[in-house]
Each structure stands twice: as C-alpha cells, then as structure tokens.
Amino acid sequence: MSDSTSSSISKTEIGRYGVWSLGLRSEDPSRRGEIEEAAAELQELGYGTAWLGGSSAPANALPLLKATDRLIVGTSIQSIWQYDAEESAAGYAEVDAAHPGRFLLGLGVSHAKLAEQYRRPYSALVDYLDALDAAGVPAGRRVLAALGPKTVRLAGERSLGAIPYLVTPEHTAQARELLGQAPLLAPEFGVVLESDPARAHELARAHLDMYLQLPNYTTNFQRLGFSEDDLRDGGSDHLIDSLYAWGDDDRIRDKVNSFLAAGADHIALQVVQAGSPEDLPRAAWRRLAGILV
C-alpha cells in the first residue's frame, strides 16, 4: 500500500461487523431523516461500518456521517464506469473535509452487462487508481471489489484492501493468502433470518437470480469448485447454503463467523428478505446485532 498509515482507516475502526444495504444510499431528500436515524441506530448497536450498496456517489455518505460520530461509511461499490476518477476524487475530498477519516471509497469494475463502456477492466482499474493517486486520494482510504486473484493482489498493493461480494469462506481463505495479513479483507455476506429451509432457499434464490446472469460471479463460483449444475435453476442447495446464512441463531452465527476463521477482518452483512431491496431492515439489523455484536 503506497500511503502512510496516518492516511488509512484502521481495522479496529472498521470493526468486525458492518451492514450492506441498497436503502442506505438513497438520493431521495424525503428519506434523509430515516437514513440518519438508521445510521445512528447502527452505531448504537455496535456495527463498525455501513456500506452503501450499489454504485453510489460519495455524497450519499453524508447523511450517515452527519448522524454519527464514529461510524465508518463506505461505497460498495462505486462503478469506475459511472463516475470518472476526477469526480470520485472531488467527491472523496468533499466528504472527507466534512467528516475527516470516516469515509472509504469502495471501487469496482461492475459488469459488462451493466456498463456499456466495459472493456479491459483490470487495465481500466489500474489507470483509475493512477488518476486517484495523482488527485491525492490516499490508497488507505479506498478499497476494491476483488474476486479474481489479479484484482485481489491489486487491492492489497494499491488500496486498503479487498471487499469481495457474494463469496464463500473458501474464497476468503484464498484471498487472505494472496493479500498477506496487513491489508483489509471485508467480504459481503447475505443473511436470511428464516429457519424454514424451503422459505430460506426461496428468498435466497430470488436474491441470487440476477447475479447468476453475470459472468464475473459465475466464473468465480466455478473457480471455487461449483459445477455448471450448481448454477442452474436458481442455484443448487449447495450453492445457496454456501453463499447465504440462514437457520437458528447459532447456525447463523457459526456461518457468519466462519469468514472470520477463514481470514476476514470484517463482514459486511446484507439482510435478504421479502420486499424491496431499498427498504431499511432495521428490525433484522437489531436481531443480527443480538446474535453477533
């Protein structure tokens, strides 16, 4: 990592558990109050970091940072195709000036099916990081969505660390070996607060459906040993049970903490439930805090 530790956010500040939510990134002014309330409660519950799901601009972190005094807020992830490096650097500078040392710029290459400009993604990401360096964004204040080995290594060399999405503890163990011990490793992980297997699998498959259309994920699943059969018909039970925690409190706790045992520093917990993904699942966050925090 190219910057000094004084420009970095520490693993202790980021905490062991955080939440990942599309609802926290809303640009709708009428939702600002509920987002501020939710952020304040997340801090009170003991979560270290709130991750703004989807390709979110840095400015969307401001309501959460304003409502708290120690919660870290990160983008997970901001697409390099949607915002150019100059925009990202300006957004980072604005947020950091208002709330120093509490914002992480999470970046990623998104997917060919979602970004028209998608081409040579690894080289484009390297060029983007070069531009951020030139603009003065410290390496220790950005993280990379990294699935494959090359990008995981890049995350360790050019950022605070890696924030892989939709992965397993096996991926975490492999990523830790590639990164070494110093860089941050903070995988996202889906949690279904449902003890009935059929209902839990139904909710998880509904969530997984769109990701099974994206080669970046399916290629990674196959790298991890899943077969073509595992990827058919919404995903096999084996795939679902590897990618999501569900069941009673003990089972959920054990599954989440298996990422820590595999080498994760932090887990970004995404609640998967019925309803809009833009909802703020505050009751579920409370229950998870009781289980984990």
Stockholm file with secondary structure:
# STOCKHOLM 1.0

chainA/1-293         MSDSTSSSISKTEIGRYGVWSLGLRSEDPSRRGEIEEAAAELQELGYGTAWLGGSSAPANALPLLKATDRLIVGTSIQSIWQYDAEESAAGYAEVDAAHPGRFLLGLGVSHAKLAEQYRRPYSALVDYLDALDAAGVPAGRRVLAALGPKTVRLAGERSLGAIPYLVTPEHTAQARELLGQAPLLAPEFGVVLESDPARAHELARAHLDMYLQLPNYTTNFQRLGFSEDDLRDGGSDHLIDSLYAWGDDDRIRDKVNSFLAAGADHIALQVVQAGSPEDLPRAAWRRLAGILV
#=GR chainA/1-293 SS CCSCGGGSCCHHHHCSEEEEESGGGCCCGGGHHHHHHHHHHHHHHTCCEEEEESSCCGGGGHHHHHTCSSCEEEEECEETTTSCHHHHHHHHHHHHHHSTTCEEEEEECCCTTTCTTCCSHHHHHHHHHHHHHHHTCCGGGEEECCCSHHHHHHHHHHSSEECCCSCCHHHHHHHHHHHCSSSEECCEEEEECCCCHHHHHHHHHHHHGGGGGCHHHHHHHHHTTCCTGGGSTTCCHHHHHHHEEESSHHHHHHHHHHHHHHTCSCEEEEECCSSCTTSCCHHHHHHHHHHHC
#=GC SS_cons         CCSCGGGSCCHHHHCSEEEEESGGGCCCGGGHHHHHHHHHHHHHHTCCEEEEESSCCGGGGHHHHHTCSSCEEEEECEETTTSCHHHHHHHHHHHHHHSTTCEEEEEECCCTTTCTTCCSHHHHHHHHHHHHHHHTCCGGGEEECCCSHHHHHHHHHHSSEECCCSCCHHHHHHHHHHHCSSSEECCEEEEECCCCHHHHHHHHHHHHGGGGGCHHHHHHHHHTTCCTGGGSTTCCHHHHHHHEEESSHHHHHHHHHHHHHHTCSCEEEEECCSSCTTSCCHHHHHHHHHHHC
//
